[in-house]
Amino acid sequence: MKIFVAGAGGMLSTDIIPVLSQGHTCVGATIDEMDITSIDSVRGIVDKHSPDVIVNCAAYTNVDFAEKDRDVAMLVNATGTQHLAMVCAERDIPLCHVSTDYVFNGNSTVPYTPFDDTDPVNFYGFSKMAGEKYVQWILKKFYIVRTSWLYGRFGKNFVKTILDLSGKMGTLRVVNDQKGNPTWTVSLSHGIKAIVESGKYGIYHVTDATDGTLSWFDFTVEILRLSGKPNKVIPVTSDEFPRPAKRPAYSVLDLLATSYSTPFKPRPWAEALAEYLKSEAAGA
């Protein structure tokens, strides 16, 4: 199978291309090579590579900036995804679109399934929901893969921020009333590979596994423990740590349907984090 990755050069795509290349031909295009906000650009690059499947990793991901930068967030996350879906429909190519837990409102007390209604509480989530809708409206052959709290070697993320702050501050204050699932980009890459190989179209959730009670505070404590950092961590509420964009209080994703439908088996989140930190330390 020949797989084309849109948004090459980002945190996820830098890990997913080597994973997809295990057993498949995988090529990608960076934002400079293919502008997903231009349908002509998308058509030209897709026709150049003639892939069997397209994986969309291109996204506007700055949650706080999206509150003010709404036009750009919509242009990339909604219109750009619409363009990819249209080109895929024209050429009968399945599209795998990467989405987010932030399409949910966070009012649940149990993990969100792929069948639950979306209702985002911030504009980033709204723009990603719009992208999902375009995929579902335009295509019959699609995979929508929602993930959450993503971290990896090749971009800015929460783990790197905490490790950076640990060298500058003795005490860290981290919110303890937002719960979700951390996800290593390598874990997500293997999940996407399993989904695309299955040929079973639909909506999937792919994260590392938690018990549904993990907060950013808990995540921070484990990051520091595994890294041998002595910093003190103080739990605070979201109200004590205001951000431009509201976050869902509970955005844990249910992984059951994915594990039933595909060979993908989620890893325990702490195990994945430990391997990631080991690979960072080794520079691998």
Secondary structure, 3 states (H helix, E strand, C coil): CEEEEECCCCHHHHHHHHHHCCCCEEEEECCCCCCCCCHHHHHHHHHHHCCCEEEECCCCCCCCHHHCCHHHHHHHHHHHHHHHHHHHHHHCCCEEEEEEHHHCCCCCCCCECCCCCCCCCCHHHHHHHHHHHHHHHHCCCEEEEEECCEECCCCCCHHHHHHHHHCCCCEEEEECCCECCCEEHHHHHHHHHHHHHHCCCEEEECCCECCCCCEHHHHHHHHHHHHCCCCEEEEECHHHCCCCCCCCCECCECCHHHHHHCCCCCCEHHHHHHHHHHHHHHCC
